[in-house]
Amino acid sequence: MKKLECPHCREPGIPWGRKLTLGPAVSTRCKVCDKKVSVPWAAILAIVPFVLAIVAWEVLDSMALWGGLLLAGFAVSCFIHMYWVPLKRR
């Protein structure tokens, strides 16, 4: 799979899967230039759909419906993190 562009060297050096594990306090190194890369603090907002799905437990009566909503919330959070949260220099 295609790698993401490093904000330092502009070369594809960040694996897609690794970006999903990045947070404001967690960084990784570019495979090309070996410099640290992370995401901004605003990336925390990407988990809002997942947290809302967890909170929905109090409202929903159906365990199957809640499970589906939880899975959908997780998928939306991952999508937001992958496509709308930028990589930044660390």
C-alpha positions in Angstrom: 0.0 0.0 0.0 1.1 3.5 -0.7 2.9 5.3 2.1 2.0 8.8 3.3 4.2 11.9 2.5 6.6 12.9 5.3 6.3 16.6 6.2 10.1 16.9 6.5 11.4 15.3 3.3 8.2 15.2 1.2 8.9 11.5 0.4 6.5 8.6 1.0 7.9 7.3 4.3 5.0 7.0 6.8 2.9 3.7 6.6 -0.9 4.2 6.6 -1.4 1.8 9.5 1.2 3.7 11.6 -0.7 7.0 11.2 -3.7 5.4 12.8 -1.7 4.9 16.0 -0.3 8.4 16.1 -1.5 11.0 18.6 -0.4 14.4 19.8 1.9 12.8 22.3 2.9 9.8 20.1 5.3 10.2 17.2 7.0 8.0 14.7 10.0 8.3 12.5 10.0 8.6 8.7 11.4 5.6 6.9 13.3 7.8 4.5 14.7 10.8 6.5 14.4 9.3 10.0 12.9 12.5 11.4 10.0 12.5 13.9 6.5 12.9 12.6 3.3 13.3 14.6 -0.2 14.8 14.4 -1.6 18.1 15.9 -3.5 18.3 19.2 -6.7 18.8 17.2 -6.5 15.2 16.2 -8.1 14.3 19.5 -11.4 15.5 17.9 -11.3 12.6 15.5 -12.4 10.2 18.2 -15.7 12.1 18.8 -17.8 9.7 16.7 -16.5 6.7 18.6 -17.0 8.4 22.0 -20.6 9.3 21.0 -21.2 5.7 20.1 -20.0 4.6 23.5 -22.2 7.2 25.2 -25.2 5.9 23.2 -25.1 2.8 25.4 -27.2 4.8 27.9 -29.9 5.5 25.4 -30.2 2.3 23.3 -32.0 -0.8 24.4 -30.6 -3.2 21.8 -27.2 -4.6 22.2 -27.0 -5.4 18.5 -27.9 -1.9 17.5 -25.3 -0.5 20.0 -22.7 -2.9 18.6 -23.4 -1.7 15.1 -23.2 1.9 16.1 -20.0 1.3 18.0 -18.4 -0.3 14.9 -19.7 2.6 12.7 -18.3 5.2 15.2 -14.9 3.5 15.2 -14.9 3.4 11.4 -15.8 7.0 11.0 -13.2 8.0 13.6 -10.5 6.0 11.7 -11.6 7.7 8.4 -11.4 11.2 9.9 -8.0 10.4 11.4 -6.6 9.1 8.1 -8.0 11.7 5.7 -8.5 14.9 7.6 -5.8 14.9 10.3 -2.5 16.1 8.9 0.9 14.9 9.7 3.2 17.4 11.3 6.9 17.8 12.0 8.0 16.9 15.5 
